[in-house]
Amino acid sequence: MMKKFFLTILVIVIILSGFYFFLKEYEELENKKEIQKIEEKEKIKQKELEEKQAKYKACMEASIDSSILGEEFKQKVIEVDNFLKDYQAYVSYSELNDNYYYGYNDEIVIYGASLIKLVDALYILDNNIDINSTLKYSSNYYSKYNKGLTTHNVGEDLTIDTVVKHALAVSDNGAHKMLVDYIGFNNLKKYGQSLGASVILTGGDNFGMQTAKDTNIYLTRLYKLTLENDNAIKFKDYMINDFHSYLDVNDLSVAHKYGYYQEKFHDIGIVYDEYPYVISVLTQYGNNDYASKINEISNKINELHNEFWNYKKEYCETIK
């Protein structure tokens, strides 16, 4: 009888143990299923986030029609127009990571003076000329007013790199003449036209007329070349200097070239913001306070630049 009782108890224990382990496994299985559901939801969320981020990135990298940025941005453009009405200036501003462009009287033709020296450098780059080849520094290139060539002896052989550096960094007129004689006046003119310039080397000298729109074309070309050409980076670095540099904003690096003759003073450059852009400010302030005038205009354009990217970011964040 006792034996049967213990046997019954044993059977019950075995059944209960089996049921316990069954419940345990069932609970673990259910927990695994719940964890899998959570993980699947997290994967879906992560995928949706990645897709959203990819769409945002694609939107930010793509050029957009500024008309979709809304009425507030249009009002900002009008504000800049009204601001520039008080200046004797012709202004061009172009985004380099977008096609956005703003111009104010930017097709007016004006004497460009030393701005043409940037085209000298671009010709050298686009024609793959060896910048270590040499040019003779003869007496007809000498002037006591030259700030670069006077550091060399007349008769010395100078590398094209050195001559370009003097033309870009300190705007040496003798260096420009050396480059024009080497390149050829007509070759330089045709090259500028091939880039899309409407006016170049007109006016009867080796400097000629310019428009703000055209000088932005040259700056844009230089920027694109720096993305693939070490010599272009070197030439760009020559342009990052304090010599008559008035485009500076927010301590940003600016690769600039100025032009100055009598009542004409101009400053053009690549502004290396988070989103770099090019700006040309051509003015009639050569006999006036050109430094502050150009800097005021540069800062106003920088405001427009920042507004553009703020509105573009807001728009791109709405992309589903």
C-alpha positions in Angstrom: 0.0 0.0 0.0 2.8 2.3 1.0 4.7 1.4 -2.1 1.7 2.3 -4.3 1.4 5.6 -2.5 5.0 6.5 -3.1 4.7 5.4 -6.7 1.7 7.7 -7.1 3.6 10.6 -5.5 6.5 9.9 -7.8 4.2 10.0 -10.8 2.7 13.2 -9.6 6.1 14.7 -9.1 7.2 13.6 -12.5 4.1 15.1 -14.1 4.4 18.3 -12.2 8.1 18.5 -13.1 7.3 17.9 -16.7 4.6 20.5 -16.5 6.9 23.0 -14.8 9.6 22.5 -17.5 6.9 22.8 -20.2 5.8 26.1 -18.7 9.4 27.2 -18.4 10.1 26.4 -22.0 6.8 28.0 -23.1 7.6 31.1 -21.2 11.1 31.3 -22.7 9.7 30.8 -26.1 7.1 33.5 -25.6 9.9 35.8 -24.3 12.0 35.0 -27.3 9.0 35.9 -29.5 8.5 39.1 -27.7 12.2 40.0 -28.0 12.1 39.2 -31.7 9.0 41.4 -32.1 10.9 44.3 -30.3 14.0 43.6 -32.4 11.9 43.6 -35.6 10.3 46.9 -34.6 13.7 48.4 -33.8 15.0 47.2 -37.2 12.0 48.8 -39.0 12.6 52.0 -37.0 16.3 51.9 -37.9 15.6 51.3 -41.5 13.0 54.1 -41.6 15.5 56.4 -39.9 18.3 55.4 -42.4 15.9 55.9 -45.3 14.9 59.3 -43.9 18.6 60.3 -43.4 19.5 59.1 -46.9 16.6 61.2 -48.4 17.7 64.2 -46.3 21.3 63.8 -47.5 20.3 63.4 -51.1 18.1 66.5 -50.8 20.9 68.5 -49.3 23.3 67.4 -52.0 20.9 68.1 -54.8 20.2 71.5 -56.3 16.8 72.7 -55.6 14.6 75.5 -57.0 14.8 78.3 -54.5 11.1 79.1 -55.2 10.2 76.1 -53.0 12.0 77.7 -50.0 9.0 79.9 -49.2 8.0 83.5 -49.0 10.3 84.3 -46.1 13.3 83.5 -48.2 12.0 85.5 -51.1 11.7 88.4 -48.7 15.3 87.9 -47.6 16.4 88.3 -51.3 14.4 91.5 -51.6 16.0 92.7 -48.4 19.5 92.2 -50.0 18.3 94.0 -53.2 17.2 97.0 -51.1 20.5 96.9 -49.1 22.6 97.0 -52.3 20.7 100.0 -53.7 22.7 102.2 -51.4 26.0 101.0 -52.8 27.9 101.6 -56.0 28.6 98.0 -56.5 27.9 95.0 -58.8 27.6 91.8 -56.9 27.5 88.1 -57.9 27.1 85.2 -55.4 27.0 81.5 -56.3 26.6 78.4 -54.2 29.2 75.6 -54.9 27.1 72.8 -53.4 23.9 73.9 -55.2 22.9 75.8 -58.2 21.6 78.8 -56.2 22.7 82.1 -57.7 22.1 85.7 -56.8 23.2 88.7 -58.8 22.8 92.4 -58.4 23.8 94.4 -61.5 26.2 91.6 -62.1 26.2 91.9 -65.9 27.3 95.6 -65.9 30.7 95.9 -67.6 33.4 97.6 -65.6 37.2 97.8 -65.8 38.4 94.7 -64.0 42.1 95.7 -63.5 44.0 92.8 -61.8 41.1 90.4 -61.6 42.3 89.0 -65.0 45.3 87.5 -63.2 43.1 84.7 -61.9 42.4 83.8 -65.6 46.2 83.6 -66.1 46.4 80.9 -63.4 43.4 79.0 -64.7 44.8 78.8 -68.2 48.0 77.3 -66.8 46.0 74.7 -64.9 43.5 73.8 -67.6 46.2 73.4 -70.2 48.3 71.1 -68.0 51.3 73.4 -68.3 54.3 72.3 -66.2 54.5 74.9 -63.4 58.2 74.0 -62.8 59.2 75.1 -66.4 60.8 78.5 -66.4 60.3 82.0 -67.9 63.0 84.6 -68.3 62.6 87.6 -66.0 63.8 90.3 -68.4 64.1 94.1 -67.8 60.8 94.9 -69.7 58.9 93.2 -66.8 60.7 95.2 -64.1 59.0 98.0 -62.2 60.0 99.3 -58.8 56.3 99.1 -57.9 56.1 95.3 -58.4 55.9 93.6 -55.0 56.9 90.2 -56.2 59.4 90.3 -59.0 61.6 92.9 -57.3 62.6 90.1 -54.9 64.4 88.5 -57.9 67.3 89.6 -60.1 66.6 90.7 -63.7 67.8 88.0 -66.0 66.8 85.2 -63.6 64.9 82.2 -64.8 61.7 81.9 -62.7 59.4 78.9 -62.5 55.8 79.5 -63.8 54.7 78.5 -60.3 56.7 81.5 -58.9 55.4 83.9 -61.4 51.8 82.8 -60.8 52.4 83.1 -57.1 53.5 86.7 -57.5 50.5 87.5 -59.7 47.9 86.0 -57.3 49.4 86.7 -53.9 50.6 90.3 -54.3 49.1 91.2 -57.7 52.4 91.8 -59.4 51.7 93.5 -62.8 55.1 92.4 -64.2 54.3 88.8 -63.4 50.9 89.2 -65.2 52.7 90.6 -68.3 55.1 87.6 -68.2 52.2 85.2 -68.2 50.3 87.0 -70.9 53.4 87.0 -73.1 53.9 83.3 -72.5 50.2 82.3 -72.9 49.4 84.8 -75.8 46.8 87.5 -75.5 44.3 85.9 -77.9 44.8 82.4 -76.4 43.9 83.9 -72.9 40.9 85.7 -74.4 39.6 82.6 -76.1 40.1 80.5 -73.0 38.0 82.9 -70.9 35.3 82.8 -73.5 35.4 79.0 -73.5 34.5 79.1 -69.8 31.5 81.2 -70.6 32.7 84.7 -69.9 30.7 87.4 -71.8 33.5 90.0 -71.6 37.2 89.5 -71.4 40.3 91.5 -72.4 38.4 94.3 -74.0 39.5 97.9 -73.5 42.9 98.0 -75.2 45.3 96.7 -72.5 46.3 93.4 -70.9 43.7 93.8 -68.1 40.4 94.7 -69.7 36.8 94.8 -68.7 34.9 92.3 -66.5 31.5 91.6 -65.1 30.7 90.2 -61.6 28.9 87.3 -63.3 32.0 86.4 -65.3 34.4 86.6 -62.4 32.2 84.2 -60.5 32.6 81.8 -63.4 36.4 81.9 -63.0 36.1 81.4 -59.2 33.8 78.4 -59.7 36.3 76.9 -62.2 39.1 77.3 -59.7 37.1 75.6 -57.0 36.3 72.6 -59.2 39.9 72.3 -60.2 41.0 72.2 -56.5 38.9 69.0 -56.1 41.1 67.1 -58.4 44.4 69.0 -59.1 47.2 69.6 -56.6 48.5 72.6 -58.6 45.1 74.2 -58.3 45.2 73.7 -54.5 48.6 75.4 -54.5 47.3 78.4 -56.6 44.2 78.6 -54.3 46.5 78.8 -51.3 48.4 81.7 -52.8 45.0 83.6 -52.8 44.4 83.0 -49.1 46.2 86.2 -47.8 45.6 89.5 -46.1 46.7 91.6 -49.1 43.8 93.9 -49.8 41.4 91.2 -48.6 38.0 92.6 -47.6 35.6 89.7 -48.1 36.3 88.2 -44.7 33.3 87.0 -42.7 33.2 85.1 -39.4 36.9 84.2 -39.5 36.3 82.0 -42.5 39.1 81.2 -44.9 38.8 83.2 -48.2 40.8 82.6 -51.4 40.5 86.1 -53.0 41.8 88.2 -55.8 41.5 92.0 -55.8 41.6 94.5 -58.6 42.3 98.2 -58.2 42.6 101.1 -60.7 41.7 104.7 -59.9 38.0 104.8 -58.9 37.6 101.0 -59.4 38.2 98.6 -56.6 37.0 95.0 -56.6 37.4 91.9 -54.5 36.4 88.4 -55.5 36.8 85.1 -53.8 35.9 81.6 -52.7 34.5 81.6 -49.1 35.2 78.3 -47.3 32.1 78.1 -45.2 30.6 74.7 -44.2 28.9 75.0 -47.6 31.5 77.0 -49.7 30.4 79.7 -52.1 31.9 82.3 -54.5 31.4 86.0 -54.4 32.4 88.9 -56.6 32.1 92.5 -55.4 33.0 95.0 -58.1 32.8 98.6 -57.0 33.3 102.3 -57.8 34.9 102.9 -54.4 38.5 103.1 -55.5 38.7 106.7 -54.2 36.6 106.0 -51.2 36.2 103.7 -48.3 36.4 100.5 -50.4 37.5 98.2 -47.5 34.5 98.8 -45.3 32.0 98.9 -48.2 33.2 95.6 -49.6 33.2 94.0 -46.2 29.6 95.2 -45.5 28.4 93.7 -48.7 30.3 90.5 -48.1 28.6 90.1 -44.7 25.2 90.8 -46.1 25.7 88.2 -48.8 26.9 85.8 -46.1 23.6 86.3 -44.3 21.7 85.4 -47.5 24.0 82.3 -47.8 23.1 81.2 -44.3 19.4 81.8 -44.8 19.5 79.8 -48.0 21.0 76.8 -46.2 18.7 77.1 -43.2 15.6 77.1 -45.4 17.0 74.3 -47.5 17.6 72.2 -44.3 14.1 72.9 -43.2 12.7 71.8 -46.6 14.8 68.7 -46.7 13.7 67.6 -43.3 10.1 67.5 -44.6 11.0 65.0 -47.3 9.1 61.7 -46.5 
